Amino acid sequence: MKLNHSWYAYALCAAMAVVPAGATTLGNVAENMMKDASAKAFKISDNAQAIYMSEPESSISWQGQGMRLEAIKDAVMAISEDVGHLNLWGRMESPAERKAVEEANPILKDLAAQTTDAIQFLNNNANNLFLPEYREHVKKISRDAEQLRTLFRESTKLNALSHKAEHLREELSHS
């Protein structure tokens, strides 16, 4: 299985996508996109950890690792599209959401680069998947994905706390 490693150009171009009309009527779309991106980042980390934790005597083949890298690539592209929409849209409900989107951009760029490097390594070294170089790429993929997941989760938690505080202020002002 030969993986195409030029996919990241598509992922980075996703930032040019157009936000759907009517998105403003769907409540806090940014928060929902961040929750979805957080779940995708968890899947990326899970797949990267499965590759990283495999041992030479395990039954995971290069094809199995290729399938996991393909799933990682697809999830990175999906998160890139979401963040691209949010970058263009700019109508986030809170400063925490805006900050999360800004901080996600360089992490996504590194995640795409590490994924590309891992795919290239797999394509060129299918029989040497336990070399430190490959394992380091996979470890960085997991680290970047966890960083994204934390970033988006903290943003949505801060947003929820902000809503609660606002609601409490309103209740106190009416009593």
HUUR-V433090 format. One record per pair of residues at least 24 apart in sequence whose ideal C-beta (glycine too) atoms are under 8 Angstrom apart, sorted by the first residue. I is the first residue (numbers start at 1). J is the second residue. Records with the same first field share a line. If there is no record, write none. Layout:
# HUUR-V433090
I: J + J
This chain:
# HUUR-V433090
1: 62 + 63 + 66 + 67
2: 123
3: 66 + 69 + 70 + 73 + 119 + 122 + 123
5: 116 + 119 + 120 + 123
7: 73 + 77 + 116
8: 76 + 112 + 113 + 115 + 116
10: 77
11: 76 + 77 + 80 + 81 + 108 + 112
12: 80 + 109 + 112
14: 77 + 80 + 81 + 84
15: 80 + 83 + 84 + 87 + 88
16: 84 + 88
17: 81 + 84 + 85 + 88
18: 88
19: 85 + 88 + 89
23: 89
24: 91
28: 93 + 159
29: 89
30: 86 + 89 + 91 + 92 + 93 + 97 + 101
31: 93 + 97 + 156 + 159
33: 82 + 85 + 86
34: 82 + 86 + 97 + 100 + 152 + 155 + 156
35: 152 + 156
36: 82
37: 78 + 79 + 82 + 83 + 104 + 148 + 152
38: 148 + 149 + 152 + 153 + 156
40: 75 + 78 + 79
41: 75 + 79 + 145 + 146 + 148 + 149 + 152
42: 145 + 149
43: 71 + 75
44: 72 + 75 + 76 + 111 + 141 + 142 + 145
45: 141 + 142 + 145 + 146 + 149
47: 71 + 72
48: 72 + 138 + 139 + 141 + 142 + 145
49: 142
51: 138
52: 135 + 138 + 139 + 142
54: 129
55: 130
56: 130
62: 122 + 126 + 127 + 129
65: 122 + 129
66: 122
69: 115 + 118 + 119 + 122
72: 115 + 118 + 141
73: 115 + 119
76: 108 + 111 + 112 + 115
79: 104 + 108 + 148
80: 108 + 112
83: 108
93: 159
94: 155 + 158 + 159 + 162
96: 154 + 155 + 158 + 159 + 162
97: 155 + 159
99: 155
100: 151 + 152 + 154 + 155
103: 151
104: 148 + 151 + 152
107: 144 + 147 + 148 + 151
108: 148
110: 140 + 144
111: 141 + 144 + 145 + 148
114: 140 + 141 + 144
115: 141
